[in-house]
Amino acid sequence: MGSVEYDFPVSNNWRAAMFYDGGNAFSSEEFDWKQSVGIGVRWMSPIGPIRADLAHALSDEGGFRLHITMGPDL
């Protein structure tokens, strides 16, 4: 699994982001590489960043997914 993300300041406590994710979990010799791209916003709150990301799969049919996370990256 791998990910590339670029985020940049928009205002005082707000940032915008663009990202690409790739990879998959597998238990056999056949590896099906999955890919997705997306955009997001980050609010730098007193308890850590709160993120809202809208992602779209490149390798599967389907629409968009919304991911909301809180706290620092681990």
LUMDO-266834 format. One record per residue (C-alpha): residue number from 1; y, x, z. Coordinates in nm, 3 decimals, padded with zeros to 5 digits. Each point is the difference from the previous one (the first is absolute). Layout:
N
<NUM,<Y,X,Z>>
...
This chain:
74
<1,<00.000,00.000,00.000>>
<2,<00.348,00.122,-00.073>>
<3,<00.352,-00.131,00.002>>
<4,<00.341,00.110,-00.122>>
<5,<00.311,-00.166,00.140>>
<6,<00.369,00.058,-00.061>>
<7,<00.248,-00.165,00.232>>
<8,<00.377,00.030,00.000>>
<9,<00.287,-00.128,00.218>>
<10,<00.175,-00.321,-00.102>>
<11,<00.224,-00.050,00.304>>
<12,<00.018,00.107,00.364>>
<13,<-00.343,-00.116,00.124>>
<14,<-00.154,-00.115,-00.329>>
<15,<-00.209,00.189,-00.255>>
<16,<-00.165,-00.100,-00.330>>
<17,<-00.332,00.138,-00.120>>
<18,<-00.223,00.033,-00.308>>
<19,<-00.365,00.101,00.027>>
<20,<-00.327,00.065,-00.182>>
<21,<-00.341,-00.024,00.170>>
<22,<-00.336,00.106,-00.138>>
<23,<-00.357,00.029,00.120>>
<24,<-00.290,-00.204,00.130>>
<25,<-00.274,-00.003,00.263>>
<26,<-00.350,00.043,-00.136>>
<27,<-00.356,00.066,00.117>>
<28,<-00.167,00.101,-00.325>>
<29,<00.052,00.250,-00.279>>
<30,<00.194,-00.255,-00.204>>
<31,<00.370,00.027,00.076>>
<32,<00.232,-00.275,-00.121>>
<33,<00.359,00.131,00.033>>
<34,<00.241,-00.279,00.101>>
<35,<00.377,00.029,-00.051>>
<36,<00.307,-00.192,00.110>>
<37,<00.377,00.032,-00.010>>
<38,<00.273,-00.170,00.196>>
<39,<00.345,-00.019,00.150>>
<40,<00.115,-00.053,00.356>>
<41,<00.277,-00.011,00.256>>
<42,<00.012,00.175,00.338>>
<43,<00.214,-00.089,00.299>>
<44,<00.036,00.291,00.241>>
<45,<-00.015,-00.203,00.323>>
<46,<00.025,00.139,00.355>>
<47,<-00.383,-00.025,00.033>>
<48,<-00.067,00.175,-00.332>>
<49,<00.000,-00.102,-00.364>>
<50,<-00.090,-00.355,-00.100>>
<51,<-00.126,-00.009,-00.358>>
<52,<-00.044,-00.278,-00.254>>
<53,<-00.178,00.109,-00.320>>
<54,<-00.087,-00.195,-00.313>>
<55,<-00.298,00.161,-00.178>>
<56,<-00.166,-00.071,-00.336>>
<57,<-00.348,00.119,-00.098>>
<58,<-00.018,00.186,-00.332>>
<59,<-00.379,00.011,-00.024>>
<60,<-00.090,-00.360,00.096>>
<61,<00.102,-00.348,-00.103>>
<62,<00.220,-00.177,00.246>>
<63,<00.353,-00.038,00.115>>
<64,<00.207,00.166,00.266>>
<65,<-00.071,00.070,00.367>>
<66,<00.251,00.008,00.282>>
<67,<-00.058,00.258,00.276>>
<68,<00.205,00.000,00.320>>
<69,<-00.041,00.286,00.248>>
<70,<00.178,00.118,00.315>>
<71,<00.024,00.338,00.169>>
<72,<-00.016,00.362,-00.111>>
<73,<-00.258,00.143,-00.240>>
<74,<-00.305,00.143,00.177>>
